[in-house]
C-alpha cells in the first residue's frame, strides 16, 4: 500500500486516540487523589500501590505483547486489548474498596499495555528507520494531550460529576477507540516469513543478549520510571504539600507540566531527526537529554518554592528525553523484531515505574502527616532515591561505552 497522506492519517489518528486515553488513565489519579483518599480511606502507601497497579499489569504483559504484535499485527492486538481497559474503567467506577479499585486499575493497565508499542510497531513498518524518532515523537504528543486532559479539565469536570462519572465516560471512549483502531487502521502486508514460536523466542534472546540493550536499558528504565511515577501521581500531592497549592492551583500547574511534555516530545523528536541527518547519533542526544532531566530532579530536591513552576515545567520538558531509547533500539535490530525490541524495554520500564510509584508512597508514609498533608522530607527522600539510582545507571552507561561503540 503506498504511503499516501490518507494512509498515514489512518495509521496515526486511531493509535493517537488510544494513546491519548492511556495517558488519561495513567495520570488522572494525580488530580482525583484527594477524593480517593477521602472516599475510600487510603494511606500514602495505599495510594501509591493503587495507582502503580496500572504499571504492574502493564509490565507483566509486555513480553507476550511483543510476540503478539510481531505475529498478529498492531491493529488486531490493540483493538482487542482496549476492551479490557474499558471493562477495568467500569469496575473502577463502581468500586467501594481498595481491592476493587486495584482490580479495576490493574485491568486498565493490561488493556492499554499496547497503546504505545502497537503504534511504534506500526510506524516501524510504514516509515524508514531514520524517521522513527520523529514519528514516535508525534505519537507521544497524543499522550501529552491526554495528560493535559487529565489535569484542569478533569478538575473542572469534578464540579459536574465525581470521579466515578469520569471513569464511566472513559470506559465509553475506550470502546470507541477500540472500534476506530480495528476499522480504520490499514493492514501492512507481511514482508517476512511467519516465525515459529521458537523463532519468536529466539528473537527475544537476541534482544536481551544485545550489548546496546544492556548499555542503554538501565538508564532508560530508571529515567522513565522516575518520570512516570512522579508525573503520573506524586507531582500533584507535592504541589499541594510542599508548595501549598489548592486544588485549582495543583490542576492548573499539572496542566502546564503536560504542555511542557508535549513541547518536549516534539522538540526532542524534531531535534534528534535534524541532528541525525547531520551526523550526530540519536544516542548522544538521548544521553544529553537524560543528564538534563537528572539535573532538574536534583534542583527539585531543594524545594526552592520561588522556582516551583519553572522547575516542574522543566521536569515535564526534559523527562521526555527518556522516550528516545525506544527509537534507538528499534533501529538497532531487524525490522521484524521491532515489536519485541520495544516491549523488551517496556517490561523493565513499567516494573520499575510500579516499584517507584509505590516506593515513594511508602517512603512518604515514614513521616507523620500534619493536618492531612504529607511531610516535605518524605518527598525529598523518595524523589532522591530515584535520582540516585539514575546516577548509578548513567555511570554504567558511560563506563560501558568508553572503549567500544554503542552498536552491536
C-alpha positions in Angstrom: 0.0 0.0 0.0 1.5 3.4 -0.9 2.4 5.8 1.8 -0.2 8.4 0.9 -1.2 11.2 3.3 -4.6 9.4 3.8 -2.9 6.2 4.7 -0.6 7.9 7.1 -3.5 9.6 8.8 -5.3 6.3 9.1 -2.2 4.9 10.8 -1.6 7.9 13.1 -5.1 9.1 14.3 -6.6 5.9 15.7 -3.4 5.0 17.5 -3.2 8.5 18.8 -6.7 8.3 20.3 -5.7 5.0 22.1 -2.6 6.5 23.5 -4.5 9.7 24.5 -6.8 7.6 26.6 -4.0 5.5 28.1 -2.3 8.7 29.3 -5.6 10.0 30.8 -5.8 6.7 32.7 -2.2 6.9 33.7 -2.2 10.4 35.1 -5.7 11.1 36.3 -5.1 10.0 39.8 -2.8 13.0 40.4 -6.0 15.1 40.3 -8.5 12.8 41.9 -6.2 11.5 44.6 -7.8 13.7 47.4 -11.2 12.3 46.5 -10.0 8.7 46.5 -8.3 9.3 49.9 -11.5 10.7 51.4 -14.0 8.3 49.8 -12.0 5.0 50.2 -9.8 6.0 53.2 -6.3 5.5 51.6 -2.9 5.9 53.3 0.0 7.2 51.2 1.3 3.7 50.5 -2.2 2.5 49.6 -2.5 5.4 47.1 0.9 4.6 45.6 0.0 0.9 45.4 -3.4 1.6 43.8 -2.0 3.9 41.2 1.0 1.8 40.4 -1.2 -1.4 39.9 -1.6 0.0 36.3 2.1 -0.3 35.8 2.4 -3.8 37.2 -0.1 -5.5 34.8 1.1 -3.2 32.0 4.6 -4.6 32.6 3.6 -8.2 33.0 2.1 -8.3 29.5 5.0 -6.7 27.7 6.8 -9.8 26.5 3.6 -11.6 25.4 2.6 -8.3 23.8 5.8 -8.2 21.7 5.2 -11.7 20.4 1.6 -10.9 19.6 2.5 -7.6 17.8 5.0 -9.3 15.7 2.8 -12.2 14.9 -0.8 -10.8 14.5 -0.1 -7.1 13.9 -0.8 -3.9 16.0 -4.3 -3.3 14.6 -5.9 -6.5 15.9 -3.9 -6.7 19.1 -4.6 -3.2 20.4 -8.2 -3.1 19.5 -8.8 -6.3 21.4 -6.9 -5.2 24.5 -8.7 -1.9 24.7 -11.9 -3.7 25.5 -10.2 -5.0 28.7 -9.3 -1.4 29.6 -12.9 -0.4 29.1 -14.0 -3.2 31.5 -11.4 -2.1 34.0 -12.7 1.5 33.9 -16.3 0.2 34.6 -15.0 -1.8 37.6 -13.1 1.2 38.9 -16.1 3.5 38.6 -18.2 1.1 40.7 -15.6 0.2 43.3 -16.2 0.6 47.0 -13.0 -0.8 48.4 -9.2 -0.6 47.8 -9.2 -4.2 46.5 -11.9 -3.4 43.9 -10.1 -0.2 42.8 -6.8 -2.1 42.4 -8.6 -4.8 40.3 -10.1 -2.2 38.0 -6.9 -0.2 37.7 -4.9 -3.4 37.0 -7.3 -4.4 34.3 -6.9 -0.9 32.8 -3.1 -1.3 32.8 -3.4 -4.6 31.0 -5.9 -3.1 28.4 -3.8 -0.1 27.5 -0.5 -2.0 27.5 -0.3 -2.0 23.7 -1.2 1.6 23.1 2.3 2.9 22.6 4.0 -0.3 21.5 1.4 -1.0 18.8 1.8 2.4 17.4 5.6 2.1 17.4 5.3 -1.3 15.7 3.0 0.1 13.1 5.3 3.1 12.4 8.3 0.8 12.1 6.6 -0.9 9.1 5.3 2.3 7.5 8.3 4.6 7.9 12.0 4.4 7.1 14.2 3.8 10.2 15.8 7.2 10.2 12.4 8.9 10.6 11.3 6.8 13.5 12.4 9.3 16.3 10.2 12.0 14.7 7.3 9.6 14.1 7.4 8.3 17.6 7.6 11.8 19.0 4.4 12.8 17.1 2.7 9.8 18.7 3.9 10.8 22.1 2.2 14.2 21.7 -1.1 12.5 21.8 -0.1 11.1 25.2 0.8 14.7 26.2 -2.7 15.8 25.2 -4.1 13.0 27.3 -2.0 14.3 30.2 -3.5 17.7 29.6 -7.0 16.4 29.6 -6.3 14.6 33.0 -5.5 17.9 34.7 -7.5 21.1 34.7 -10.3 19.7 32.5 -10.8 16.8 34.9 -10.8 19.2 37.9 -13.5 21.2 36.1 -15.5 18.1 35.3 -15.5 17.2 39.1 -17.8 20.2 39.6 -20.3 18.4 37.4 -19.8 14.8 38.3 -17.5 12.8 40.6 -14.5 10.5 39.8 -16.9 7.6 39.2 -18.7 9.5 36.4 -15.3 10.4 34.9 -14.4 6.7 34.7 -17.7 5.8 33.2 -17.1 8.3 30.4 -13.6 7.0 29.9 -15.0 3.4 29.6 -17.2 4.6 26.7 -14.4 6.5 24.9 -12.2 3.4 25.2 -14.7 1.2 23.4 -14.9 3.8 20.7 -11.1 3.9 20.4 -11.0 0.1 20.0 -13.5 0.2 17.2 -11.6 3.0 15.5 -8.4 1.1 15.5 -10.0 -2.1 14.3 -12.0 -0.4 11.5 -9.7 2.4 10.3 -6.0 1.3 10.6 -4.8 -0.3 7.4 -3.1 -3.7 7.4 0.5 -3.8 6.2 1.5 -6.8 4.1 3.9 -9.1 5.9 7.3 -8.7 4.4 9.0 -11.6 6.2 8.1 -15.3 6.7 5.8 -16.1 9.6 8.0 -17.2 12.5 7.5 -20.2 14.6 7.2 -19.8 18.4 10.8 -21.0 18.8 12.0 -18.3 16.3 10.0 -15.7 18.1 11.5 -16.6 21.5 14.9 -16.7 19.8 14.2 -13.1 18.8 13.8 -12.1 22.4 17.0 -13.9 23.2 18.7 -11.8 20.5 17.4 -8.6 22.1 18.2 -9.5 25.7 21.7 -10.5 24.9 22.5 -7.4 22.8 25.2 -5.1 24.1 23.4 -2.0 23.0 20.3 -3.1 25.0 22.2 -3.6 28.3 24.3 -0.5 27.9 21.2 1.8 27.4 18.4 0.0 29.1 19.3 0.6 32.8 19.4 4.4 32.4 16.4 4.5 30.1 14.4 2.3 32.5 15.2 4.3 35.7 14.6 7.7 34.0 11.3 6.5 32.6 10.3 5.1 36.0 11.0 8.4 37.7 9.1 10.3 35.0 6.1 8.1 35.0 5.8 7.6 38.8 6.3 11.2 39.7 4.4 12.9 36.8 1.6 10.3 37.0 0.8 10.7 40.7 3.2 12.3 43.1 3.6 15.7 41.3 0.1 16.6 42.4 0.5 15.9 46.1 4.0 17.5 46.0 2.4 20.8 44.7 -0.2 20.6 47.5 2.1 19.6 50.4 5.4 21.3 49.6 4.2 24.4 47.7 0.9 24.8 49.5 -1.3 25.0 46.3 -5.0 24.5 46.5 -6.8 22.0 44.2 -7.2 24.6 41.4 -3.6 25.6 41.6 -2.4 22.0 41.5 -4.6 21.2 38.5 -3.5 24.3 36.6 0.2 23.6 37.3 -0.2 20.0 36.2 -1.9 21.3 33.0 1.2 23.4 32.2 3.5 20.5 33.0 1.6 18.4 30.4 2.0 21.3 27.9 5.7 21.2 28.6 5.7 17.5 28.0 4.1 18.0 24.6 6.7 20.5 23.7 9.4 18.2 24.9 8.2 15.2 22.8 8.0 17.3 19.7 11.2 19.1 20.4 13.4 16.1 21.2 11.9 14.2 18.2 12.5 17.0 15.8 15.9 17.8 17.2 17.0 14.1 17.0 15.8 13.9 13.5 17.6 17.1 12.5 20.9 16.2 14.2 20.9 12.6 12.9 20.9 13.9 9.4 23.9 16.0 10.3 25.9 13.1 11.7 25.1 13.4 15.4 23.8 10.0 16.6 20.5 9.8 18.5 22.3 8.0 21.4 24.2 11.2 22.1 21.0 13.3 22.0 19.3 10.9 24.4 22.2 10.9 26.9 22.4 14.7 26.9 18.6 14.9 27.5 18.7 12.3 30.3 21.5 14.2 32.1 19.5 17.4 31.9 16.5 15.6 33.3 18.6 14.4 36.3 19.8 18.0 36.9 16.2 19.2 37.0 15.3 16.4 39.5 18.2 17.4 41.7 17.0 21.0 41.7 13.5 19.9 42.7 15.0 18.2 45.8 16.0 21.7 47.1 12.3 22.5 47.3 13.0 26.1 46.5 9.5 27.5 46.4 10.1 30.6 44.1 11.3 28.2 41.4 8.4 25.7 41.8 6.6 26.4 38.5 9.8 26.7 36.3 11.3 23.6 37.7 8.2 21.5 37.2 7.8 22.8 33.7 11.4 21.7 33.1 10.6 18.4 34.6 7.8 17.9 32.1 10.0 19.1 29.3 13.3 17.2 29.9 11.7 14.0 31.1 10.5 13.3 27.6 14.1 12.5 26.5 13.5 9.1 28.2 11.4 8.1 25.2 14.3 8.3 22.7 15.8 4.9 23.6 12.8 3.2 22.0 13.6 4.6 18.6 17.3 3.8 19.1 16.6 0.2 19.9 14.1 -0.1 17.1 16.9 0.9 14.7 19.4 -1.5 16.3 17.5 -4.7 15.3 15.9 -6.1 12.1 12.5 -4.6 11.4 10.6 -7.7 12.2 11.9 -7.6 15.8 10.8 -4.0 16.4 7.8 -5.0 18.5 9.9 -7.3 20.7 12.7 -4.7 21.0 10.3 -2.0 22.2 8.3 -4.3 24.5 11.6 -5.8 25.8 12.5 -2.3 27.1 8.9 -1.5 28.2 8.8 -4.5 30.5 11.5 -3.3 32.9 10.4 0.3 32.5 6.9 -0.4 33.9 8.1 -2.8 36.5 10.4 0.0 37.7 7.6 2.5 37.5 5.4 0.3 39.6 8.1 -0.1 42.2 8.9 3.6 42.1 5.4 4.9 42.5 4.6 2.5 45.4 8.0 3.1 47.0 7.7 6.9 47.0 4.4 6.5 48.8 5.9 4.1 51.3 8.8 6.5 52.0 6.4 9.4 52.4 4.4 7.4 54.9 7.5 7.2 57.1 7.0 10.8 58.1 3.9 11.8 60.2 1.0 13.7 58.4 0.2 17.2 59.5 -3.5 18.3 59.0 -3.9 15.9 56.2 -0.7 16.9 54.4 2.4 14.7 53.9 5.8 15.9 55.1 8.1 17.6 52.6 11.0 15.5 53.7 9.2 12.4 52.6 9.0 13.7 49.0 12.7 14.7 49.2 13.7 11.2 50.3 11.5 9.4 47.8 12.5 11.5 44.8 16.1 11.5 45.9 16.3 7.7 45.9 15.1 7.5 42.3 17.6 10.2 41.3 20.4 8.2 43.0 19.5 5.1 41.0 19.5 7.1 37.8 23.0 8.4 38.6 24.3 4.9 39.1 22.8 3.8 35.7 24.3 6.8 34.0 27.6 5.9 35.4 27.2 2.4 33.9 26.2 3.8 30.5 29.4 6.0 30.3 31.7 3.3 31.7 30.4 0.6 29.4 30.8 2.8 26.4 34.3 4.0 27.0 36.2 1.6 24.8 33.6 0.3 22.4 31.0 1.7 20.0 27.3 1.8 21.1 26.1 -0.7 18.4 26.5 -4.4 18.1 
